[in-house]
């Protein structure tokens, strides 16, 4: 499961609350589910290559990137014996997004404004998703 932004949506943000009161809280989210049969991999060469690539990707932006070659090879060899790789060939991939698309347009804009006011990274990411969904539905 791969999760994107998610956020509680209060009906207090909806202009519809003041107009007719027929609103309730909800939760917006974005998620993808990958389905497949996992297999354990114990092959030292495969594991060493995977860990080297993961390390390289995650260290790339650092001023002094660390690499596996920075540690003694016997130390890395010992640690590798305790690592089990997991590979899941993907048989099916399902994505789902709930970004207030089922709400009235004015309430969707109220959600964007409310999330923007909250200001957390997660709220801002969800505000962007809702705003983009509005743009697509309005042909913008």
DSSP file (Angstrom, degrees, kcal/mol; ACC not computed):
  #  RESIDUE AA STRUCTURE BP1 BP2  ACC     N-H-->O    O-->H-N    N-H-->O    O-->H-N    TCO  KAPPA ALPHA  PHI   PSI    X-CA   Y-CA   Z-CA
    1    1 A X              0   0    0      0, 0.0     2,-0.5     0, 0.0    32,-0.2   0.000 360.0 360.0 360.0 132.0    0.0    0.0    0.0
    2    2 A X  E     -A   32   0A   0     30,-3.0    30,-2.3     0, 0.0     2,-0.4  -0.973 360.0-157.2-119.4 117.9    1.3    3.4   -1.0
    3    3 A X  E     -A   31   0A   0     -2,-0.5    28,-0.2    28,-0.2     2,-0.1  -0.796   9.8-173.3-103.4 137.0   -0.3    6.3    0.7
    4    4 A X  E     -     0   0A   0     26,-3.5    26,-0.1    -2,-0.4   122,-0.1  -0.117  53.0 -37.5 -99.1-156.5   -0.4    9.9   -0.5
    5    5 A X  E     -     0   0A   0     24,-0.1    25,-0.9    -2,-0.1     2,-0.3  -0.297  59.3-177.9 -66.1 152.4   -1.8   12.9    1.4
    6    6 A X  E     +A   29   0A   0     23,-0.2     2,-0.3    -3,-0.1    23,-0.2  -0.982   2.1 177.3-146.5 154.4   -4.9   12.5    3.6
    7    7 A X  E     -A   28   0A   0     21,-2.3    21,-2.6    -2,-0.3     2,-0.3  -0.977  32.7-115.5-160.5 142.3   -6.8   14.9    5.7
    8    8 A X  E     -A   27   0A   0     -2,-0.3     2,-0.6    19,-0.2    19,-0.2  -0.620  32.4-150.3 -72.5 136.2   -9.9   15.3    7.9
    9    9 A X  E     -A   26   0A   0     17,-2.9    17,-1.9    -2,-0.3     2,-0.3  -0.950   5.9-152.9-116.7 114.5  -12.4   17.6    6.2
   10   10 A X    >   -     0   0    0     -2,-0.6     3,-1.7    15,-0.2     4,-0.2  -0.646  17.8-135.0 -86.3 140.3  -14.6   19.6    8.6
   11   11 A X  G >  S+     0   0    0     -2,-0.3     3,-1.6     1,-0.3     6,-0.3   0.650  97.9  82.1 -67.0 -12.1  -18.1   20.7    7.4
   12   12 A X  G 3  S+     0   0    0      1,-0.3    -1,-0.3     5,-0.1     6,-0.1   0.758  85.8  58.0 -62.3 -22.2  -17.3   24.1    9.0
   13   13 A X  G <  S+     0   0    0     -3,-1.7     2,-0.5     4,-0.0    -1,-0.3   0.626  87.7  94.8 -80.5 -12.9  -15.3   24.8    5.8
   14   14 A X    X>  -     0   0    0     -3,-1.6     3,-1.5    -4,-0.2     4,-0.6  -0.679  62.7-154.7 -88.0 123.2  -18.4   24.3    3.6
   15   15 A X  H >> S+     0   0    0     -2,-0.5     4,-1.7    91,-0.3     3,-0.7   0.825  96.7  70.2 -57.2 -28.7  -20.5   27.3    2.6
   16   16 A X  H 3>>S+     0   0    0      1,-0.2     4,-2.8     2,-0.2     5,-1.9   0.759  85.6  66.5 -60.7 -24.4  -23.3   24.7    2.3
   17   17 A X  H <45S+     0   0    0     -3,-1.5    -1,-0.2    -6,-0.3    -2,-0.2   0.923 106.2  40.5 -62.2 -43.5  -23.3   24.4    6.1
   18   18 A X  H <<5S+     0   0    0     -3,-0.7    -2,-0.2    -4,-0.6    -1,-0.2   0.845 119.2  47.0 -73.0 -34.1  -24.6   27.9    6.5
   19   19 A X  H  <5S-     0   0    0     -4,-1.7    -2,-0.2     1,-0.1    -3,-0.2   0.931 139.9 -12.8 -76.2 -47.2  -27.0   27.6    3.5
   20   20 A X  T  <5S-     0   0    0     -4,-2.8    -3,-0.2    -5,-0.1    -2,-0.1   0.527  73.7-133.3-136.7 -13.7  -28.7   24.3    4.2
   21   21 A X      < +     0   0    0     -5,-1.9     2,-1.7     1,-0.2    -4,-0.2   0.478  62.4 131.2  73.2   1.3  -26.8   22.4    6.9
   22   22 A X        +     0   0    0     -6,-0.4     2,-0.3     2,-0.0    -1,-0.2  -0.421  42.0 106.4 -88.8  63.4  -26.8   19.2    5.0
   23   23 A X        -     0   0    0     -2,-1.7     2,-0.3    -6,-0.1   -12,-0.1  -0.964  43.9-172.3-138.6 153.3  -23.1   18.4    5.4
   24   24 A X        -     0   0    0     -2,-0.3    -2,-0.0   -14,-0.1    -7,-0.0  -0.927  35.2 -88.8-138.9 162.5  -21.1   16.0    7.4
   25   25 A X        +     0   0    0     -2,-0.3     2,-0.3   -15,-0.1   -15,-0.2  -0.319  47.5 175.8 -68.3 159.1  -17.3   15.5    8.1
   26   26 A X  E     -A    9   0A   0    -17,-1.9   -17,-2.9   -19,-0.0     2,-0.4  -0.886  27.6-118.9-149.2-179.9  -15.4   13.3    5.7
   27   27 A X  E     -A    8   0A   0     -2,-0.3     2,-0.3   -19,-0.2   -19,-0.2  -0.994  19.6-155.9-130.7 125.5  -11.8   12.2    5.1
   28   28 A X  E     +A    7   0A   0    -21,-2.6   -21,-2.3    -2,-0.4     2,-0.3  -0.764  25.7 156.6 -97.7 147.6  -10.0   12.9    1.8
   29   29 A X  E     -AB   6  98A   0     69,-1.6    69,-3.0    -2,-0.3     2,-0.4  -0.987  34.9-144.4-161.8 164.9   -7.1   10.6    0.7
   30   30 A X  E     + B   0  97A   0    -25,-0.9   -26,-3.5    -2,-0.3     2,-0.3  -0.987  32.4 158.1-138.0 130.8   -5.0    9.2   -2.1
   31   31 A X  E     -AB   3  96A   0     65,-2.6    65,-3.1    -2,-0.4     2,-0.4  -0.993  25.9-156.1-152.0 152.1   -3.8    5.7   -2.0
   32   32 A X  E     -AB   2  95A   0    -30,-2.3   -30,-3.0    -2,-0.3     2,-0.5  -1.000   9.7-156.0-131.5 137.0   -2.5    2.9   -4.3
   33   33 A X  E     - B   0  94A   0     61,-3.3    61,-2.7    -2,-0.4     2,-0.5  -0.957   5.2-160.3-113.5 122.5   -2.7   -0.8   -3.6
   34   34 A X  E     - B   0  93A   0     -2,-0.5     2,-0.4    59,-0.2    59,-0.2  -0.895   9.2-160.0-102.0 129.7   -0.2   -3.1   -5.3
   35   35 A X  E     + B   0  92A   0     57,-3.3    56,-3.3    -2,-0.5    57,-1.7  -0.917  31.6 113.6-113.8 135.1   -1.2   -6.8   -5.4
   36   36 A X        -     0   0    0     -2,-0.4     2,-0.6    54,-0.2    54,-0.1  -0.964  64.7 -82.2-179.3 173.4    1.2   -9.6   -6.0
   37   37 A X        -     0   0    0     52,-0.5    52,-0.6    -2,-0.3     2,-0.1  -0.848  44.8-137.4 -98.0 118.8    2.8  -12.7   -4.4
   38   38 A X  E     -C   88   0B   0     -2,-0.6     2,-0.4    50,-0.2    50,-0.2  -0.409  18.1-166.7 -74.0 148.0    5.9  -11.8   -2.3
   39   39 A X  E     -C   87   0B   0     48,-2.2    48,-2.3    -2,-0.1     2,-0.3  -1.000  18.5-126.3-135.5 141.2    9.0  -13.8   -2.4
   40   40 A X  E     -C   86   0B   0     -2,-0.4     2,-0.5    46,-0.2    46,-0.2  -0.645  21.1-157.1 -83.4 138.8   12.0  -13.8   -0.1
   41   41 A X  E     +C   85   0B   0     44,-3.1    44,-2.6    -2,-0.3    -2,-0.0  -0.976  22.4 168.1-122.4 123.4   15.4  -13.3   -1.7
   42   42 A X        +     0   0    0     -2,-0.5     2,-0.3    42,-0.2    -1,-0.1   0.402  34.6 128.4-110.0  -1.9   18.5  -14.4    0.1
   43   43 A X     >  -     0   0    0      1,-0.2     4,-2.6     2,-0.1     5,-0.2  -0.412  50.8-150.5 -63.5 117.7   21.0  -14.0   -2.8
   44   44 A X  H  > S+     0   0    0     -2,-0.3     4,-2.9     1,-0.2     5,-0.2   0.872  93.7  51.2 -61.1 -40.6   23.9  -12.0   -1.5
   45   45 A X  H  > S+     0   0    0      2,-0.2     4,-2.3     1,-0.2    -1,-0.2   0.921 111.6  47.3 -62.7 -43.9   24.7  -10.4   -4.9
   46   46 A X  H  > S+     0   0    0      2,-0.2     4,-2.5     1,-0.2    -2,-0.2   0.932 115.2  46.0 -61.9 -47.0   21.1   -9.3   -5.4
   47   47 A X  H  X S+     0   0    0     -4,-2.6     4,-3.0     2,-0.2     5,-0.3   0.912 111.3  51.3 -64.0 -43.9   20.9   -7.9   -1.9
   48   48 A X  H  X S+     0   0    0     -4,-2.9     4,-2.2    -5,-0.2    -1,-0.2   0.924 112.5  46.7 -60.5 -44.7   24.2   -6.1   -2.1
   49   49 A X  H  X S+     0   0    0     -4,-2.3     4,-2.4    -5,-0.2    -2,-0.2   0.926 113.4  48.6 -63.1 -45.7   23.1   -4.4   -5.4
   50   50 A X  H  X S+     0   0    0     -4,-2.5     4,-2.8     1,-0.2     5,-0.2   0.947 113.4  46.0 -60.6 -49.4   19.7   -3.4   -4.0
   51   51 A X  H  X S+     0   0    0     -4,-3.0     4,-2.5     1,-0.2    -1,-0.2   0.867 111.2  52.8 -64.4 -36.3   21.2   -1.9   -0.8
   52   52 A X  H  X S+     0   0    0     -4,-2.2     4,-2.5    -5,-0.3    -1,-0.2   0.916 112.3  45.3 -63.6 -42.8   23.9   -0.1   -2.8
   53   53 A X  H  X S+     0   0    0     -4,-2.4     4,-2.7     2,-0.2    -2,-0.2   0.921 113.6  48.9 -67.5 -43.4   21.2    1.4   -5.1
   54   54 A X  H  X S+     0   0    0     -4,-2.8     4,-2.2     2,-0.2    -2,-0.2   0.925 114.3  46.3 -60.7 -44.3   18.9    2.4   -2.2
   55   55 A X  H  X S+     0   0    0     -4,-2.5     4,-2.1    -5,-0.2     5,-0.2   0.934 112.2  50.2 -63.4 -46.3   21.8    3.9   -0.3
   56   56 A X  H  X S+     0   0    0     -4,-2.5     4,-1.3     1,-0.2    -2,-0.2   0.919 111.6  48.3 -59.3 -45.4   23.0    5.8   -3.4
   57   57 A X  H  < S+     0   0    0     -4,-2.7     4,-0.3     1,-0.2    -1,-0.2   0.907 116.6  42.4 -61.5 -42.5   19.5    7.2   -4.1
   58   58 A X  H  < S+     0   0    0     -4,-2.2    -1,-0.2     1,-0.2    -2,-0.2   0.706 118.9  43.3 -81.6 -20.0   19.0    8.3   -0.5
   59   59 A X  H >< S+     0   0    0     -4,-2.1     3,-2.0    -5,-0.2    -1,-0.2   0.577  86.2  96.8 -96.0 -12.2   22.5    9.7    0.0
   60   60 A X  T 3< S+     0   0    0     -4,-1.3     5,-0.2     1,-0.3    -1,-0.1   0.801  85.3  44.4 -52.8 -39.5   22.7   11.5   -3.4
   61   61 A X  T 3  S+     0   0    0     -4,-0.3    -1,-0.3    -3,-0.2     2,-0.1   0.499  90.7 105.3 -87.8  -3.0   21.7   15.0   -2.2
   62   62 A X  S X  S-     0   0    0     -3,-2.0     3,-0.7     1,-0.1    -3,-0.0  -0.479  77.7-124.0 -79.5 149.2   23.9   15.0    0.9
   63   63 A X  T 3  S+     0   0    0      1,-0.3     2,-0.3    -2,-0.1    -1,-0.1   0.856 108.8  23.3 -60.9 -35.3   27.1   17.1    0.9
   64   64 A X  T 3  S-     0   0    0     -5,-0.0    -1,-0.3     2,-0.0    -3,-0.1  -0.698  90.4-152.4-130.5  80.2   29.2   14.0    1.7
   65   65 A X    <   -     0   0    0     -3,-0.7     2,-0.3    -2,-0.3    -5,-0.1  -0.231   8.3-136.1 -60.1 136.7   27.3   10.9    0.5
   66   66 A X        -     0   0    0    -11,-0.1     2,-0.3     3,-0.0    -7,-0.1  -0.661  22.7-173.5 -86.9 146.0   27.9    7.7    2.3
   67   67 A X    >   -     0   0    0     -2,-0.3     3,-2.2     1,-0.0     4,-0.3  -0.926  40.6-106.3-134.3 164.3   28.4    4.5    0.3
   68   68 A X  G >  S+     0   0    0     -2,-0.3     3,-1.5     1,-0.3     8,-0.1   0.794 117.0  67.0 -60.0 -27.4   28.7    0.9    1.3
   69   69 A X  G 3  S+     0   0    0      1,-0.3    -1,-0.3     7,-0.0     4,-0.1   0.657  86.3  71.2 -67.9 -14.5   32.4    1.1    0.4
   70   70 A X  G <  S+     0   0    0     -3,-2.2     2,-0.3     2,-0.1    -1,-0.3   0.666  92.9  65.5 -75.6 -15.6   32.9    3.5    3.3
   71   71 A X  S <  S-     0   0    0     -3,-1.5     5,-0.0    -4,-0.3     2,-0.0  -0.738 104.1 -87.2-104.2 154.8   32.4    0.6    5.8
   72   72 A X    >>  -     0   0    0     -2,-0.3     4,-2.0     1,-0.1     3,-0.5  -0.358  35.5-129.8 -59.6 137.3   34.7   -2.3    6.3
   73   73 A X  H 3> S+     0   0    0      1,-0.2     4,-2.8     2,-0.2     5,-0.2   0.848 107.0  54.6 -61.9 -35.8   33.8   -5.1    3.8
   74   74 A X  H 3> S+     0   0    0      2,-0.2     4,-2.0     1,-0.2    -1,-0.2   0.854 107.7  51.7 -66.8 -31.3   33.7   -7.8    6.5
   75   75 A X  H <> S+     0   0    0     -3,-0.5     4,-2.2     2,-0.2    -2,-0.2   0.935 111.8  45.2 -66.5 -47.5   31.2   -5.6    8.5
   76   76 A X  H  X S+     0   0    0     -4,-2.0     4,-2.7     1,-0.2    -2,-0.2   0.915 111.4  53.8 -62.5 -43.6   28.9   -5.2    5.5
   77   77 A X  H  X S+     0   0    0     -4,-2.8     4,-1.2     1,-0.2    -1,-0.2   0.912 109.1  48.7 -57.6 -43.6   29.2   -9.0    4.7
   78   78 A X  H  < S+     0   0    0     -4,-2.0     4,-0.4     1,-0.2     3,-0.4   0.921 112.8  47.1 -64.1 -44.3   28.1   -9.8    8.3
   79   79 A X  H >< S+     0   0    0     -4,-2.2     3,-1.7     1,-0.2     4,-0.3   0.889 105.4  59.9 -65.0 -38.7   25.2   -7.4    8.1
   80   80 A X  H >< S+     0   0    0     -4,-2.7     3,-1.4     1,-0.3    -1,-0.2   0.827  95.0  63.3 -59.7 -32.1   24.1   -8.8    4.7
   81   81 A X  T 3< S+     0   0    0     -4,-1.2    -1,-0.3    -3,-0.4    -2,-0.2   0.729 103.5  49.7 -65.1 -19.6   23.7  -12.3    6.2
   82   82 A X  T <  S+     0   0    0     -3,-1.7     2,-0.4    -4,-0.4    -1,-0.3   0.410  94.7  92.5 -97.6   0.8   20.9  -10.8    8.4
   83   83 A X    <   -     0   0    0     -3,-1.4     2,-0.5    -4,-0.3   -36,-0.1  -0.804  53.1-168.0-101.2 135.1   19.1   -9.1    5.6
   84   84 A X        -     0   0    0     -2,-0.4     2,-0.2   -37,-0.0   -42,-0.2  -0.988  16.1-141.9-118.1 123.6   16.2  -10.8    3.6
   85   85 A X  E     -C   41   0B   0    -44,-2.6   -44,-3.1    -2,-0.5     2,-0.5  -0.584  10.0-155.0 -81.4 146.9   15.1   -9.1    0.5
   86   86 A X  E     -C   40   0B   0     -2,-0.2     2,-0.4   -46,-0.2   -46,-0.2  -0.991  11.0-176.5-123.9 126.9   11.4   -9.0   -0.4
   87   87 A X  E     -C   39   0B   0    -48,-2.3   -48,-2.2    -2,-0.5     2,-0.5  -0.982   6.5-170.6-123.2 134.6   10.3   -8.7   -4.0
   88   88 A X  E     -C   38   0B   0     -2,-0.4     2,-0.3   -50,-0.2   -50,-0.2  -0.863  13.7-150.6-126.0  96.7    6.7   -8.4   -5.0
   89   89 A X        -     0   0    0    -52,-0.6     2,-0.5    -2,-0.5   -52,-0.5  -0.516  30.9-119.3 -62.1 128.0    6.1   -8.7   -8.7
   90   90 A X        +     0   0    0     -2,-0.3   -54,-0.2     1,-0.2     3,-0.1  -0.605  39.4 170.5 -81.6 119.6    2.9   -6.6   -9.2
   91   91 A X  S    S+     0   0    0    -56,-3.3     2,-0.3    -2,-0.5   -55,-0.2   0.729  73.9  11.3 -91.8 -30.0    0.0   -8.5  -10.7
   92   92 A X  E     -B   35   0A   0    -57,-1.7   -57,-3.3     2,-0.0     2,-0.4  -0.990  60.6-162.7-152.5 139.8   -2.6   -5.7  -10.1
   93   93 A X  E     -B   34   0A   0     -2,-0.3     2,-0.5   -59,-0.2   -59,-0.2  -0.991  10.2-176.1-130.0 123.2   -2.3   -2.0   -9.2
   94   94 A X  E     -B   33   0A   0    -61,-2.7   -61,-3.3    -2,-0.4     2,-0.3  -0.977   3.0-169.1-124.7 123.5   -5.3   -0.1   -7.9
   95   95 A X  E     -B   32   0A   0     -2,-0.5     2,-0.4   -63,-0.3   -63,-0.3  -0.850   3.2-174.2-110.2 148.4   -5.3    3.6   -7.2
   96   96 A X  E     -B   31   0A   0    -65,-3.1   -65,-2.6    -2,-0.3     2,-0.4  -0.998   4.7-175.1-143.5 137.5   -8.0    5.6   -5.4
   97   97 A X  E     -B   30   0A   0     -2,-0.4     2,-0.6   -67,-0.2   -67,-0.2  -0.995   8.9-174.9-134.3 127.7   -8.5    9.3   -4.7
   98   98 A X  E     +B   29   0A   0    -69,-3.0   -69,-1.6    -2,-0.4    32,-0.1  -0.942  20.5 156.5-118.1 105.5  -11.1   10.9   -2.7
   99   99 A X  S    S-     0   0    0     -2,-0.6    34,-0.1   -71,-0.2   -71,-0.1  -0.338  72.8 -83.5-128.8  48.6  -10.6   14.7   -3.1
  100  100 A X  S >  S+     0   0    0      1,-0.1     3,-1.9   -73,-0.1    11,-0.1   0.640  83.7 140.1  62.5  17.4  -14.0   16.1   -2.3
  101  101 A X  T 3   +     0   0    0      1,-0.3    -1,-0.1     7,-0.0     7,-0.1   0.674  66.5  59.8 -66.3 -14.1  -15.2   15.5   -5.9
  102  102 A X  T 3  S+     0   0    0      2,-0.1    -1,-0.3     6,-0.0     2,-0.2   0.416  92.3  88.9 -91.5   2.2  -18.6   14.4   -4.5
  103  103 A X  S <  S-     0   0    0     -3,-1.9     5,-0.1     1,-0.1     2,-0.0  -0.558  90.4 -88.4 -97.0 161.5  -19.2   17.9   -2.9
  104  104 A X     >  -     0   0    0     -2,-0.2     4,-2.1     1,-0.1     3,-0.4  -0.328  43.4-110.9 -60.7 150.7  -20.8   21.0   -4.3
  105  105 A X  H  > S+     0   0    0      1,-0.3     4,-2.3     2,-0.2     5,-0.2   0.901 117.9  51.3 -54.4 -46.4  -18.3   23.3   -6.1
  106  106 A X  H  > S+     0   0    0      1,-0.2     4,-1.8     2,-0.2   -91,-0.3   0.858 110.4  49.8 -63.0 -33.4  -18.5   26.0   -3.4
  107  107 A X  H  > S+     0   0    0     -3,-0.4     4,-2.0     2,-0.2    -1,-0.2   0.831 107.2  54.5 -74.3 -31.7  -17.9   23.4   -0.7
  108  108 A X  H  X S+     0   0    0     -4,-2.1     4,-2.2     2,-0.2    -2,-0.2   0.920 109.4  47.5 -65.1 -42.3  -14.8   22.1   -2.6
  109  109 A X  H  X S+     0   0    0     -4,-2.3     4,-2.5     1,-0.2    -2,-0.2   0.881 109.5  54.0 -65.4 -36.2  -13.4   25.6   -2.7
  110  110 A X  H  X S+     0   0    0     -4,-1.8     4,-2.5    -5,-0.2    -1,-0.2   0.881 107.3  51.4 -62.3 -37.3  -14.2   25.9    1.0
  111  111 A X  H  X S+     0   0    0     -4,-2.0     4,-2.7     2,-0.2     5,-0.2   0.922 109.1  50.0 -64.6 -44.5  -12.2   22.7    1.6
  112  112 A X  H  X S+     0   0    0     -4,-2.2     4,-2.5     1,-0.2    -2,-0.2   0.943 113.1  46.2 -58.4 -48.4   -9.2   24.1   -0.4
  113  113 A X  H  X S+     0   0    0     -4,-2.5     4,-2.2     1,-0.2    -2,-0.2   0.907 113.3  49.4 -62.9 -42.2   -9.3   27.3    1.7
  114  114 A X  H  X S+     0   0    0     -4,-2.5     4,-1.7     2,-0.2    -1,-0.2   0.915 112.6  46.5 -64.2 -43.5   -9.7   25.4    5.0
  115  115 A X  H  X S+     0   0    0     -4,-2.7     4,-1.8     2,-0.2     5,-0.2   0.895 111.1  52.5 -65.6 -39.7   -6.8   23.1    4.2
  116  116 A X  H  < S+     0   0    0     -4,-2.5    -1,-0.2    -5,-0.2    -2,-0.2   0.900 108.2  51.6 -61.8 -40.1   -4.6   26.1    3.1
  117  117 A X  H  < S+     0   0    0     -4,-2.2    -1,-0.2     1,-0.2    -2,-0.2   0.851 103.6  57.5 -66.8 -33.6   -5.3   27.8    6.4
  118  118 A X  H  < S-     0   0    0     -4,-1.7    -1,-0.2    -5,-0.1    -2,-0.2   0.926  88.4-168.1 -62.3 -42.8   -4.3   24.7    8.3
  119  119 A X     <  +     0   0    0     -4,-1.8    -1,-0.1     1,-0.2    -3,-0.1   0.344  29.8 138.6  79.1  -5.6   -0.9   25.0    6.5
  120  120 A X     >  -     0   0    0     -5,-0.2     4,-2.8     1,-0.1     5,-0.2  -0.320  66.8-111.4 -68.4 159.6    0.7   21.6    7.3
  121  121 A X  H  > S+     0   0    0      1,-0.2     4,-2.2     2,-0.2     5,-0.1   0.908 120.3  48.5 -56.3 -42.5    2.5   19.9    4.5
  122  122 A X  H  > S+     0   0    0      2,-0.2     4,-2.3     1,-0.2    -1,-0.2   0.916 111.9  48.1 -65.8 -43.9   -0.1   17.2    4.4
  123  123 A X  H  > S+     0   0    0      1,-0.2     4,-2.6     2,-0.2    -2,-0.2   0.898 112.1  49.7 -64.1 -40.3   -3.0   19.7    4.3
  124  124 A X  H  X S+     0   0    0     -4,-2.8     4,-2.0     2,-0.2    -1,-0.2   0.886 109.9  51.1 -65.9 -38.4   -1.3   21.8    1.6
  125  125 A X  H  X S+     0   0    0     -4,-2.2     4,-1.8    -5,-0.2    -2,-0.2   0.913 112.4  46.1 -64.4 -42.0   -0.8   18.6   -0.5
  126  126 A X  H  X S+     0   0    0     -4,-2.3     4,-2.7     2,-0.2     5,-0.2   0.897 108.9  55.4 -68.5 -38.9   -4.4   17.7   -0.1
  127  127 A X  H  X S+     0   0    0     -4,-2.6     4,-2.7     1,-0.2    -1,-0.2   0.903 107.4  50.9 -57.9 -40.6   -5.5   21.2   -1.0
  128  128 A X  H  X S+     0   0    0     -4,-2.0     4,-2.7     2,-0.2    -1,-0.2   0.907 109.4  49.7 -63.9 -42.3   -3.5   20.9   -4.2
  129  129 A X  H  X S+     0   0    0     -4,-1.8     4,-2.3     2,-0.2    -2,-0.2   0.929 113.3  45.8 -61.9 -45.1   -5.3   17.6   -5.0
  130  130 A X  H  X S+     0   0    0     -4,-2.7     4,-2.2     2,-0.2    -2,-0.2   0.928 113.4  49.8 -64.9 -43.8   -8.7   19.1   -4.4
  131  131 A X  H  X S+     0   0    0     -4,-2.7     4,-2.3    -5,-0.2    -2,-0.2   0.917 111.6  48.5 -61.0 -43.8   -7.9   22.2   -6.4
  132  132 A X  H  X S+     0   0    0     -4,-2.7     4,-2.2     1,-0.2    -1,-0.2   0.884 109.5  52.5 -64.5 -37.8   -6.6   20.1   -9.3
  133  133 A X  H  X S+     0   0    0     -4,-2.3     4,-2.2     2,-0.2    -1,-0.2   0.881 108.5  51.1 -64.6 -37.2   -9.7   18.0   -9.2
  134  134 A X  H  X S+     0   0    0     -4,-2.2     4,-2.0     2,-0.2     6,-0.2   0.937 109.2  51.3 -63.1 -45.9  -11.8   21.1   -9.4
  135  135 A X  H  <>S+     0   0    0     -4,-2.3     5,-3.2     1,-0.2     4,-0.4   0.895 110.7  47.5 -58.8 -42.2   -9.8   22.3  -12.4
  136  136 A X  H ><5S+     0   0    0     -4,-2.2     3,-0.7     3,-0.2    -1,-0.2   0.903 113.6  47.3 -66.7 -40.5  -10.3   19.0  -14.2
  137  137 A X  H 3<5S+     0   0    0     -4,-2.2    -1,-0.2     1,-0.2    -2,-0.2   0.781 115.2  45.9 -73.2 -24.7  -14.0   19.0  -13.5
  138  138 A X  T 3<5S-     0   0    0     -4,-2.0    -1,-0.2    -5,-0.2    -2,-0.2   0.420 114.5-115.2 -96.0   1.1  -14.4   22.6  -14.6
  139  139 A X  T < 5       0   0    0     -3,-0.7    -3,-0.2    -4,-0.4    -4,-0.1   0.748 360.0 360.0  73.7  23.7  -12.3   22.1  -17.8
  140  140 A X      <       0   0    0     -5,-3.2    -4,-0.2    -6,-0.2    -5,-0.1   0.450 360.0 360.0 -84.0 360.0   -9.6   24.4  -16.6
